């Protein structure tokens, strides 16, 4: 027989021989990160060819899907082969805690995702600021999630002919900064005395 067929990303043993006689065998194996598909051994036939047909070395894949992402979504790649990337995106109003992507990697002889699914935490704002001579519509011990609005009003003044006037935005909204921290859309207004 001629030298046995070459298999990309694979090798055969014995590998040092060039001539094989009828009945002799070669054994195939694949590089790390590849799975053998087909016959692991071929033998030289009396007709001078190799039987059965040569195997293939197929790239391994991270077949197991990562868990779904509550309050977000997972951007899956077209395949789950070595090097594939999965991305995690949180819904509006939620902040990603953990890695935003996971890669299909080779660790020793294992093929696996290099990080676990992150968590999408709800974005919360601190309590809206209290103001002198005024109040807001937030309640004690209330939680202020992304999108929540509070409106400020000025106290009525007890002396006749005197009242307070609001300066600034009367309604502020819980939004987020570039790091995903909850912040109010503008500073609290002020209540000033009108004579």
C-alpha positions as CSV (number, residue, x, y, z in Angstrom):
1,X,0.0,0.0,0.0
2,X,0.9,3.6,-0.5
3,X,1.3,5.8,2.6
4,X,-2.1,6.0,4.3
5,X,-4.3,9.0,3.6
6,X,-3.6,12.2,5.4
7,X,-6.3,13.6,7.6
8,X,-6.4,17.4,8.3
9,X,-5.9,18.0,12.1
10,X,-5.2,14.3,12.6
11,X,-2.3,11.9,12.6
12,X,-1.8,8.2,12.2
13,X,0.4,5.7,13.8
14,X,2.8,4.2,12.9
15,X,3.7,7.5,11.1
16,X,7.3,6.7,10.1
17,X,6.6,3.9,7.6
18,X,6.2,4.6,3.9
19,X,5.4,1.1,2.7
20,X,2.7,-1.2,4.1
21,X,2.0,-4.8,3.3
22,X,-1.4,-6.4,3.0
23,X,-3.2,-6.6,6.4
24,X,-1.2,-4.0,8.2
25,X,-3.1,-1.4,10.1
26,X,-2.8,2.3,10.9
27,X,-4.6,4.1,13.8
28,X,-5.9,7.6,13.5
29,X,-6.2,10.3,16.3
30,X,-7.1,14.0,16.2
31,X,-5.5,17.1,17.6
32,X,-6.9,18.5,20.8
33,X,-10.2,20.4,20.0
34,X,-11.1,17.9,17.3
35,X,-13.3,14.8,17.3
36,X,-12.6,11.7,15.2
37,X,-15.5,11.0,12.8
38,X,-15.4,7.6,11.0
39,X,-13.1,4.6,11.4
40,X,-10.2,4.9,13.9
41,X,-8.2,2.3,12.1
42,X,-7.6,1.4,8.4
43,X,-6.0,-1.7,7.0
44,X,-4.1,-2.3,3.8
45,X,-6.1,-4.6,1.5
46,X,-4.6,-7.2,-0.9
47,X,-5.6,-4.8,-3.8
48,X,-3.1,-2.2,-2.4
49,X,-5.6,0.4,-1.0
50,X,-6.8,1.4,2.4
51,X,-10.1,0.3,3.9
52,X,-12.5,1.6,5.1
53,X,-12.4,5.2,3.9
54,X,-10.3,7.7,5.9
55,X,-11.9,9.3,8.9
56,X,-12.3,13.1,9.4
57,X,-11.3,15.3,12.3
58,X,-14.2,17.6,13.0
59,X,-13.8,20.6,15.3
60,X,-15.4,20.1,18.7
61,X,-18.2,22.3,19.8
62,X,-19.7,23.6,23.0
63,X,-22.9,21.7,22.3
64,X,-24.6,22.6,25.6
65,X,-26.5,25.8,25.4
66,X,-26.0,28.3,28.1
67,X,-29.0,29.1,30.3
68,X,-31.4,31.8,29.2
69,X,-30.9,35.2,30.7
70,X,-33.8,36.5,32.8
71,X,-34.5,40.2,32.1
72,X,-32.2,40.1,29.1
73,X,-31.4,38.0,26.0
74,X,-28.6,35.9,24.7
75,X,-27.1,36.5,21.2
76,X,-26.2,33.0,20.0
77,X,-23.7,32.4,17.2
78,X,-24.5,30.4,14.1
79,X,-22.5,27.4,15.4
80,X,-21.0,26.4,18.7
81,X,-17.5,25.4,17.5
82,X,-14.3,26.3,19.1
83,X,-13.9,30.1,19.3
84,X,-17.7,30.7,19.1
85,X,-18.9,33.7,21.0
86,X,-22.1,34.1,22.9
87,X,-23.1,37.7,24.0
88,X,-25.4,38.7,26.8
89,X,-27.6,41.9,26.7
90,X,-29.9,43.1,29.4
91,X,-33.3,44.7,28.8
92,X,-33.7,48.4,29.4
93,X,-33.8,49.2,33.1
94,X,-31.4,46.3,34.0
95,X,-27.6,46.3,34.5
96,X,-25.3,43.4,33.6
97,X,-23.4,41.9,36.5
98,X,-20.8,39.5,35.2
99,X,-19.2,39.0,31.8
100,X,-21.0,40.4,28.7
101,X,-19.7,37.5,26.5
102,X,-18.6,33.8,26.8
103,X,-16.3,32.0,24.4
104,X,-16.1,28.3,23.4
105,X,-12.6,27.3,24.5
106,X,-10.4,24.3,24.9
107,X,-9.4,23.6,28.5
108,X,-7.1,20.6,28.6
109,X,-9.1,18.1,26.5
110,X,-12.4,19.6,27.4
111,X,-14.4,22.0,25.2
112,X,-16.5,24.4,27.3
113,X,-17.8,27.9,27.7
114,X,-15.2,30.1,29.5
115,X,-17.7,31.9,31.7
116,X,-21.1,31.4,33.2
117,X,-24.3,33.3,32.4
118,X,-24.3,36.7,34.1
119,X,-27.2,38.3,36.0
120,X,-29.3,41.3,34.9
121,X,-30.0,43.3,38.0
122,X,-32.7,45.9,38.1
123,X,-31.4,49.5,38.0
124,X,-32.5,51.4,41.1
125,X,-32.1,55.1,42.0
126,X,-31.3,56.4,45.5
127,X,-34.2,58.1,47.3
128,X,-35.1,61.4,45.6
129,X,-33.6,64.4,47.5
130,X,-35.8,66.1,50.0
131,X,-36.1,69.9,49.5
132,X,-36.7,72.8,51.8
133,X,-40.3,74.1,51.8
134,X,-41.5,71.4,49.5
135,X,-42.2,67.7,49.0
136,X,-42.2,65.0,46.4
137,X,-44.6,62.2,45.5
138,X,-42.3,59.4,46.6
139,X,-43.4,57.4,49.7
140,X,-41.3,56.4,52.7
141,X,-39.4,53.1,52.1
142,X,-40.4,53.1,48.4
143,X,-38.1,51.6,45.8
144,X,-37.3,53.8,42.8
145,X,-36.6,51.6,39.7
146,X,-35.5,52.7,36.3
147,X,-38.3,54.8,34.7
148,X,-40.0,55.8,37.9
149,X,-40.9,59.5,38.2
150,X,-41.5,61.7,41.2
151,X,-43.0,65.2,41.1
152,X,-42.2,68.0,43.5
153,X,-44.5,70.6,44.8
154,X,-43.9,73.6,47.2
155,X,-45.6,73.9,50.6
156,X,-48.3,76.5,50.9
157,X,-47.0,79.3,53.1
158,X,-49.1,80.2,56.2
159,X,-48.8,84.0,55.9
160,X,-51.3,85.6,53.6
161,X,-49.9,87.0,50.4
162,X,-46.8,84.8,50.6
163,X,-46.2,81.7,48.7
164,X,-43.4,79.5,47.4
165,X,-42.4,79.2,43.8
166,X,-40.7,76.1,42.3
167,X,-37.5,76.7,40.4
168,X,-36.2,73.8,38.2
169,X,-37.7,70.6,36.9
170,X,-40.8,69.7,38.9
171,X,-40.7,66.1,37.7
172,X,-37.5,64.0,37.7
173,X,-37.1,60.5,36.4
174,X,-34.9,57.5,37.4
175,X,-32.4,56.9,34.6
176,X,-28.9,55.4,34.4
177,X,-25.3,56.5,33.7
178,X,-22.9,54.8,31.4
179,X,-21.9,52.3,34.1
180,X,-25.5,51.2,34.7
181,X,-25.9,53.0,38.0
182,X,-29.3,54.6,38.8
183,X,-29.3,58.4,38.7
184,X,-32.0,61.0,38.6
185,X,-32.6,62.8,35.3
186,X,-32.0,66.2,36.8
187,X,-31.3,67.8,40.2
188,X,-34.2,68.4,42.6
189,X,-35.9,71.7,42.1
190,X,-36.0,74.5,44.8
191,X,-38.8,76.2,46.5
192,X,-38.2,80.0,46.8
193,X,-40.3,82.6,48.5
194,X,-42.3,84.9,46.4
195,X,-43.2,88.2,48.0
